[in-house]
């Protein structure tokens, strides 16, 4: 991993699933927390946690392709699967 992992946000930002975003599943506090995380391994862990959260909540199959597109655009590679 050579570059900083970008936010898991995919620019939907509609918090209608019990406070979770319809696009990425983050809550507003999780979004705020991600901005404060600076270390690459911690960002990676955060995104992995989010993938697990999405799997548990269901209906987030649209996120992985959209986030992969964002990673490709920023030329960032991650060392973990984006789906569970």
C-alpha positions as CSV (number, residue, x, y, z in Angstrom):
1,X,0.0,0.0,0.0
2,X,1.8,3.1,-1.2
3,X,-0.8,5.9,-0.9
4,X,-3.2,7.0,1.8
5,X,-6.5,5.1,1.7
6,X,-9.3,7.4,0.8
7,X,-12.5,7.7,2.7
8,X,-15.0,4.9,2.2
9,X,-17.6,7.5,1.4
10,X,-19.0,7.2,-2.1
11,X,-20.8,10.6,-2.1
12,X,-24.4,9.4,-1.4
13,X,-24.6,10.8,2.2
14,X,-28.2,10.0,3.0
15,X,-28.5,8.8,6.6
16,X,-31.8,6.9,6.4
17,X,-31.0,3.4,7.7
18,X,-31.2,4.0,11.5
19,X,-28.5,6.7,11.2
20,X,-26.3,4.8,8.6
21,X,-25.6,6.2,5.2
22,X,-27.3,4.5,2.3
23,X,-24.1,4.7,0.2
24,X,-21.3,3.5,2.6
25,X,-23.1,2.4,5.8
26,X,-21.1,4.9,8.0
27,X,-22.8,6.9,10.7
28,X,-22.0,10.6,11.0
29,X,-19.7,9.8,14.0
30,X,-17.9,7.2,11.9
31,X,-17.4,9.7,9.1
32,X,-15.9,12.2,11.6
33,X,-13.7,9.5,13.1
34,X,-12.3,8.4,9.8
35,X,-11.2,11.9,9.1
36,X,-9.1,11.9,12.3
37,X,-7.4,8.5,11.4
38,X,-4.1,9.2,9.8
39,X,-2.0,6.0,10.0
40,X,-2.5,3.8,6.9
41,X,-2.9,0.6,8.9
42,X,-5.6,2.2,11.0
43,X,-7.4,3.4,7.9
44,X,-7.2,-0.1,6.4
45,X,-8.6,-1.6,9.6
46,X,-11.4,1.0,9.6
47,X,-12.4,0.1,6.0
48,X,-12.3,-3.7,6.9
49,X,-14.6,-3.0,9.9
50,X,-16.9,-1.1,7.6
51,X,-17.0,-4.1,5.1
52,X,-18.0,-6.3,8.0
53,X,-20.7,-3.8,9.1
54,X,-22.1,-3.7,5.6
55,X,-22.2,-7.5,5.4
56,X,-24.1,-7.6,8.6
57,X,-26.5,-4.9,7.6
58,X,-27.1,-6.2,4.1
59,X,-28.0,-4.2,0.9
60,X,-24.6,-2.7,0.3
61,X,-23.5,-4.6,-2.8
62,X,-23.3,-1.3,-4.7
63,X,-20.5,0.0,-2.4
64,X,-17.5,-2.2,-3.3
65,X,-17.6,-1.4,-7.1
66,X,-18.0,2.3,-6.4
67,X,-15.2,2.4,-3.8
68,X,-12.9,0.3,-6.1
69,X,-13.5,2.9,-8.8
70,X,-12.5,5.6,-6.3
71,X,-9.4,3.6,-5.3
72,X,-8.4,3.2,-9.0
73,X,-8.9,6.9,-9.7
74,X,-6.5,7.7,-6.8
75,X,-4.2,4.9,-7.8
76,X,-4.4,3.2,-4.4
77,X,-4.3,-0.5,-3.8
78,X,-5.7,-2.2,-0.7
79,X,-4.5,-5.6,0.6
80,X,-7.9,-6.9,1.6
81,X,-11.2,-7.8,-0.1
82,X,-13.8,-5.1,-0.3
83,X,-16.6,-7.7,0.2
84,X,-17.4,-10.4,2.8
